[in-house]
Amino acid sequence: MSTVLEQAKAIGDAVLYEGYLLYPYRASAAKNRLRWQWGVLMPPSFASDDIGEYSYSHTECLLEPGSHATLHLKIRFLQAQARLVHDGQAFVDSLTVDGVEYTAWDEAVEQEIDMVVPAAELLAQRVELPFTVPAAETTEGCLVRRTQELSGRLTARLDSLDGPFGGARLTVDLANTSTWTSPEPTREQALHHALLAAHLVCSVDAGHFLSMLDPPEWAKPAVAACVNDRVWPILIGDEQRSQAVLASPIILYDNPTIAAESQGELFDGTEIDEILTLRTMAMTDDEKRQARATDPRAREIVDRVDSMPQELLDRLHGTVRYLRSVTGEPADVPWWDPGADESVSPETDSVVVAGIAVAAGAKVRLNPGLKRSDAQDMFLTGRIATVRAVLSDVDGDTHIAVTVDDDPAADLQNTHGRFRYFSPDEIEPILEARQ
């Protein structure tokens, strides 16, 4: 269990700081002027459907509790902390003291709230845990750090599932109940009274949670009936059942892990570590100075990149494989050279799917799998597509390149070679659509 909870914390930390500060890691960058987009639970006075800001999240997932099981529910979020710079007379945007530059900026303080409750109690009644994070102010040299009071409420219950298989549905509501108001509120002001990157870690000491992505057959109707608002529960430590679930405001798959090659947080999970590292290395001395002055975490990134040994940078580059690994023959040219294997022709090659040869021009129905690299591919389920090429990678795996027929940009994508890629088990040939 301790290993699973350690993994949940590592993934939760990545969620906490996703987008916290983006390259080039300085306050003056336009992309760092609109902050905190994930898991933001605003005070009720600011929340509104019209502006897409909300004060609560709702989680439902399935649990098979063991005898005398106890649940541990942990709320994790960031609290905005204003870092103000004072020159002795007034607050200023920036100040240099003894050669060190200080910049006014909003930092973040990590907060955790715990609820430990027997499963039997949750089955008997709804349990509420109100909580408060007090305001605080500290002074350090020319810096003044301030946080505002936050209040919230965690509500949990268990409902037994109908049918002979047992199990229960865990429902957890997390709400920001802060009473802050302002005559002319702005998002920047409201963020100081919000729960930022809020997520839940739910664990059970006896029993296990079921996957919401790939549940057992008997549990599928119950999974379909679950409602999740602004979070999605994923298993930690397994892909079918586990003692821990992370209710994440960012769409993830079951059992996510931090890449072993990653040397530290870069605050942008949509980028490749190597690219961000090289970009940071290429920053000018003045840009690095501004980044270091913006935030201690930015300073850590710049210092880590500047001191990164070559062997660690090489690890970020991945593995290079050559044609020999596929053909068994010595290769005079690398696998990426167009002349490496003249027997390969993506435009005419085919692959057999359900006994039918599928090649360029074929019509297929898409059925994306559960572990796609892009979670939005789920919206393509059942759509008709045209095969544009059949390709094989250096590991011998086959990929079907397609354009979606009802996509208005399909012809343009085909012209520019911008395809969507699926494996053979994710497509269904449509014989009557072929000429």
ABEGO torsion letter per residue (X at the ends): XAAAAAAAAAAAAAAAABGABBOAGBAABAAAABBGABGBBBBAAABBAAAGBBABBBBBBBBBBBBGBBBBBBBBBBBBBBBBBBAGABBBABBBBGGBBBBBBBBBBBBBBBBBBBAAAAAABBBBBBBBBBBBBBBBEABBBBBBBBBBBBBBBBBBBBEAAEEBBBBBBBBBABABBBABBBAAAAAAABBBGBBBBBBBABEBBBBAABBBAAAAAAAAABBBBGBBBBBBGBAABBABBBBBABBBBBGBBBBAABAEBAGBAABBAAAAAAAAAABBAAAAAAAAAABAAAAAAAAAAAABBAAAAAAAAEBBBBAAAAAGBBBABBAABAAABAABBAAABBBBBGGBBBBBGBBBBBBBBAABABAAAAAABGBBBBBABBBBBAAGBBBBBBBBAABAAAAAAAAAGBBBBBBAAABBBBAAABX
